Amino acid sequence: MPIDDTDFADETQALSGQSGEQQLPFHRTHRGQITMISAAILALGVTVGGYLLGDGLRRSREADRAVTVRGVAEKEVTADLATWTIAYSATAPDLASAQSSVDRNSQDIRDFFGGLGFAPDALQPTGVNVSISTDNGLTRFTVRQRMALRTTDIRRAQDAVRRQFDLVRRGVLLEEGSGMAYTYTKLNAIKPPMIAEATRDARRSAEQFAKDSGTGVGGIKSATQGYFEVTARDGDSGGGWGVSDTPFKKVRVVTTIEFYLR
């Protein structure tokens, strides 16, 4: 049977048209899926980024929360070293007489401390000075001598101070500055426990602050140690003729500590 070319062309066109209608929805669906996935990824990235940014800001604010307090530690100690610089002088019309008087005074001082039980080497001369003055045409020579007592026998040193006027009765003219001084030499041994106590005192203050503000105390952010101060326990001090220092001391340290709050 002969085939009509017109019918064949129409059938081919119809098939081609049907094929085109099937491919168009596939491309549109593919592009839509890609768009939806991209949007989802973008939204997820924005969400995660926002969370991380907010968490970072929160952590940053928490890191900046701190309180600065001071801690104090005090300890009473007894000096373990006594030093007494004794200054005395004698004046005469000639140098030999002035020197002779000073020599007698030096012997009186040695006898005084020897009588109290001090070893001879506990007392040592530390200096001598000679000055010349003229008054109404008369020349006068003044010899000044210094001797130093150094001992770790604190009780014996206190006894010497109580009896120092015996030297005056013997004719020894004590000059200003002839006073006993007491020193505590073991400061390094008590520094670590005192710093620890000052730190505990500072933490107690920080914990009270945190309790009042409804927070907690974390670790130490920064710390500054103050100077160790050694003073007379009862506030008295030495210096000057006839005035003595005290062997009873008070050691004090103040620390400044910054604690994190949580």
Helices and strands as residue ranges (DSSP letters): H 5-64, E 66-78, E 81-92, H 95-115, G 120-122, E 123-135, E 138-151, H 154-162, H 165-169, E 180-183, H 187-213, E 217-225, E 229-232, E 248-261
